[in-house]
Amino acid sequence: MVVPLLLLLFQATLSGHNSASVANVHARAQDTSRTFAERRQAYEQLLQHGRANASLYADYVSLLLANRAYEPALSWSEKGLATSPSDGTLRLRKGIALHALGRPAESVRTLEGLPALSEARFYMGLNYRILRDHASAQRCLAEAWELGFRDPYALYALIEEDHALGDKAAGLRHFQAFATKFPDSPWLHVLYANAYFLKDREEDARKEYLEALRKDPQLPGVNFRLGYVIYRNGEYPLAAEYFSKELALNLPIRTRVCSWERPFGSKDAARRQPATCGGQLRWMRDRNSRTGP
């Protein structure tokens, strides 16, 4: 009787020690003061040793997305969905990862069917923008706004879709909402700059783009737009600097795709230009090699 009793006591002690160890690892994973690498190691230690659940997977994928580790985010979201296929949060995170990796059609398929979540509608709208489905983009971004997604970029993107569709009433309504809700947002300067460009007031557009970048140097697409305005003025080395800055940001696909059609749709020459920063740099170099500066 003594030996089994000692064995039970030992097992209880060991179990308590393991529980404490797991709790410590979990605390390390959620400790925002730790480095990304430390937190990542802790999450994977938990997930690879039988402590996995949908919530833990979702938390880890969120950390990966926040640190722009998009391929691992997609991989771990798929692992989580293999064990919890109906989990809406993991499907949302997978859709975001696919969007960031430049796979908009797959992202749309992943996000379709989710409940009316504002974040899901936002990313569906961004995906449709990349796919040039302006009507669907406008619908999804408007739904995101109505569902409470109060992000200035979301409203900015919606205004661009209003413009692409020629929906002046919606564009004016959304612009007024933007000016009211986000009067200090750098995106307001981008909206002004786009409008100035369409009116052939390129010097004013240049000033507004510069002011937007002064407020936030990492605004998606703005270095590219400014670079194009400068390029049209014949300042080729400076234009190349801004195109290169855009490429160096290493942001998700929605920040790298820079369409001429949305902000500059009324300019025939603009429509003939490549739609990405890399494409514009190559086009500029090819042109200069043929014609000289």
N, C-alpha and C positions, 0 to 999 in steps of 0.2 A: 504493500500500500504506500510505502514511503517513496519508492522510485517513481510511480506514476504521478504522485502529487508534486514531486520536484520537477518532473518533466512538464507538467501543466504550468507550474510557476515560471519555468524558463521560457516556455512558449508565449506566455502572457507578457513577460518582460520584453521578449524579442519583438512581439507585435506592437507593443507600445513604442519601442525604439524606432521601428519602421514607420509608424504613423507620424512620429515627431519628425523623422527625416523627410518624409513626403511633404509635411506641412512647411518645413524650412525651404524646400525646393520650390514649392508653390509660392511662398512669400517672395522668394528671389525672382521668380518669373514676373510677378506683378509689381515689383519695386521699380518705380519710374526713375529713381535716382541712379539705378545701375545702367551700365552701357547696354547698347543693343545686343552686342555679342554675348554678354552675360545672361541677359534675359532670354535670348534665343536658345542658348545651351540649356537653361533651366526648363523651358517649355518642352524641348525635344526630349529631355530626360524624363519628364512626366509622361509624355505621349508614347514614348517607346517602351515604357515599363508598366503597361497595363493600367494607367491612370486616365485613359482617354475618355472624354465625353464630348458631346456636341459643343457645349459651352466653352470647354478648354480649347478645342480646335478653333472655334470662332475667335477667341481672344488671341490666339497665336497668329492666326491669319491677319487679324487686324494690325498686330504689331509689325508683321512683315510688310503689309501694304503701306503703313505709315513710314517705313524706312525704305520704300521703293524696291523691295526685294520681290519683284512681281512673279518671276518663275517659281520660286519656292512657295509663294502665297497660293498660286494656282495648284501646285502639287499637294500642299497640305489641305487645301479646301476640298480637293477631290478625295483625299484620304478620309477626311471627316464625313463627307457625304456617302462614302462607301459603308460607313457604320450607321449613319443617321440620314438616309436619303431624303427625308421630308423636312429637314431643318431649313427654315427660311433664311435665317441669318447666314448660314454657310453658303446657301445658293446666292445670296446677295453678294457676299465676299468673293465668291468665284466669278460672278459676273463682273465685278469691279476689276479683278485681276485680268480677266480676258480683255476688258476694255483697255486697260493700261498696256497690255501687250500688243495692241493693234489688231485685235480679232473681234471687230464690232458685231458681225453677224452672229457669231457664237455667243457673244455676250447678251445680245437681244434674246436669243433662244433660251439662255439660262435664266434671264430675269423675267421673261414672260410668265404669267401665271402666278407670280407672287402676289400677296395681298397688296392693297393700295398703300404702298410705302413711298414716302416722298423721295427717299434716297434712290430707290430702285427706278422710279420714274425719271429722276434727274439723269442717271447714267444711261437709261434707255434713250433719252433725248440726245445725249452726247453721241451715243452710237449712231443714231439716225442722222445726225449732222455729218459724221464721217461718211456714211453711206449715201449722202446727198438726198435723203428722203426728207425734204424740208417740212412737208405737211405733218408727218409723224413726229419729227423733232419738235415742231411747234406745239403739237398736242401734248406730248409727254412732258416737255419743260413747263408748259402752262399748268398741267396737273401737279407737277412737283411743287410749283409755287403755291397753288391753291391748297395743297396738302401741308403747307407750312415749311417748305424747304427754303429758308431765308439766307441764301448765299448770293453775294453780289455777282459772282461769275454765272450762276444759273440764270439770273435775270438778264444779264448782259447777253448770254447766248440766246435767250428767248427773243430779245430785241433784234438780234441778228437774223433769226429765223423769220420774224415778222417782216423784216426788210427784204429777205430773199423771196418771200411770197408776195411782196407788194401789199401787205396788209397794213395800211397806214393807220387805221383806227386802233388796231391792237398795238402797233408800235408806239403810238403817242401815249396810249394808256399805260403801257409798261415802262416807257421812259419816265413818265410822271411819277410812277411808283418808285422807280429807281432813284430819282432825284430826291424823293421824300425819305425813303428808307436808308439810302446809302450816300448821303451828301458828301462824305469825306473819302469815298472809295476811289482808288486809282482807276478803276474801270470806268468811272464817269468821264475821266479825261480821255480814255480810249474812245468812248462813244462820241465825244466832241471831235476828236481827231478824225475818226472815220467820216463824220459829217463834213468836216472841213475839206477832206480829201475829195469827196464827191462833188464839192462845189469849186474845185480847182484852187483852193486856198491852201496850198501845200506847205507854205511856211508856218501858217497857223497850226496845221496838222502836226508838223514836226515839233512845234513847241508843246502841244498837248501830249504827244507820245513821250517826249522827254520828261514832262512833269509826271506822267504816270509811272515811268521807270524810276524817277527820283523817289517816289513814294514806295515802290516795290520793284526792285531790279529783276525779280524772277517772275514777273507777270507772263503767262503763256502767250506766245505769239506776237508780243508787242515789239520785241527787238527785231523781229522779222519785218513787221509792218514799217517800223521806223527805217530799217535798212533799205526797204524798197523806195520809200520817199527820198532818201538820201541818194540812192542809186539813180533815180530819175533826174536828180540834180547834177549828175555827172561826177559825184564824189565816190569813186569806185572803191578805193582802199577803206574808207570809213564805212561804206555800206557793207563790205565784206566783214568788217569787225563786228557789226551788229548781227549779220547772219550767223557768224561763228558763235557769238554769245548765245544766240537762241539754241543752237545745236548743243552747246556745252551745258545747258541747264539740266539735261538728263531727266526730263520730266515725263509723265505718262503721255501716251499717244495723243490725247486730246490737246496737250500743250505743244506737241511737235508739228501737228498738221496745221498748216497755215493757208487756208483757202483764199484765193483772190476774189472769188465770186461773191462771198458774203459781204465783206466791207466795201469792195471796190467794183461791184457788179456793173456799174454804168460806164466803165472805162474799157473800151475795146482792147487796148494794148495790155491792160492788166489781165484780161481774161486769157490772153495768149501765153502768159508766163507760167512756169512750173508752179505746182501747188505746195511744195515743201522747201524748207530752208536749204537742204542739201541740193535739191534740184535747181534752185535759184543760183546758188554758188557755181554749180557746174555750167549753167546756162550763161552766167555772166563771164566766166572764164573763157568759154568757147567763143562768145561774141567778141571779147576783147582780143583773143588770139587771131580772129579773122579781120577785125576792123581797126584794132588799136583803140586806146582810150580817147 
